Amino acid sequence: MTKNSVDSSIPAVVNPVGTTDAFGNHYILGRVIQDFPYAERRCPYCEHKLVIANAVHDNDSIEHYKAVYIDANKDCPVFDMKAQQCYAKIYYSSSYAAHRFENVKFPVKRWEQEELYTIYQ
């Protein structure tokens, strides 16, 4: 294999909403749209309202989206400051969004640290 050739066993994937690596993994930065009517979700452990940490919307129909919700409630039984873990949920606004964004991964900044991210899919 030459330096500029691509292994044909790795599928060529084009991701219109971000970048795609050589293995077909899609990564985007995402964006939370201010004042957008996101669905409200609650933590199943403490009933605290979840906060949207990141989202990706369809370019043509923004009502179709994938979002990561997190629970920042320090009193939640699954919140663990030492392990830096909290309850998180992936939410799709529609079956179209689930199909469109199922392979899309995006980062969520963690614990107010500039360079620490969790990748959600």
GIUR-V693973 format. One record per backbone hydrogen bond with DSSP energy under -0.5 kcal/mol. CO is the residue of the C=O (numbers start at 1). NH is the residue of the N-H. E is the energy in kcal/mol with one decimal. If there is no record, write none. Layout:
CO&NH&E + CO&NH&E
This chain:
2&5&-0.8 + 7&10&-1.5 + 9&11&-0.6 + 11&13&-0.8 + 13&15&-0.5 + 14&16&-0.6 + 15&18&-1.3 + 19&27&-2.8 + 21&24&-1.9 + 25&21&-2.4 + 26&105&-2.7 + 27&19&-2.6 + 28&107&-0.8 + 31&33&-0.6 + 32&34&-0.6 + 33&36&-1.8 + 36&38&-2.2 + 41&50&-2.8 + 43&47&-2.0 + 48&43&-2.5 + 51&53&-0.5 + 51&70&-2.7 + 54&68&-2.7 + 55&31&-3.4 + 56&66&-2.3 + 61&58&-0.6 + 61&64&-2.2 + 63&65&-0.7 + 64&58&-2.5 + 65&93&-2.6 + 66&56&-2.6 + 67&69&-0.5 + 67&91&-2.7 + 68&53&-3.3 + 68&54&-1.1 + 69&89&-2.7 + 70&51&-3.0 + 70&72&-0.6 + 72&74&-0.6 + 73&76&-1.6 + 76&79&-1.4 + 80&84&-0.8 + 80&85&-2.3 + 85&80&-3.0 + 87&71&-2.2 + 89&69&-3.0 + 91&67&-2.7 + 94&98&-2.1 + 95&99&-2.2 + 96&100&-2.9 + 97&101&-2.7 + 98&102&-1.0 + 101&104&-1.5 + 103&26&-1.1 + 105&28&-1.8 + 106&120&-2.3 + 108&118&-2.1 + 110&113&-2.2 + 112&114&-0.5 + 113&116&-1.3 + 115&117&-0.6 + 116&110&-3.0 + 118&108&-2.0 + 118&120&-0.6 + 120&106&-2.1
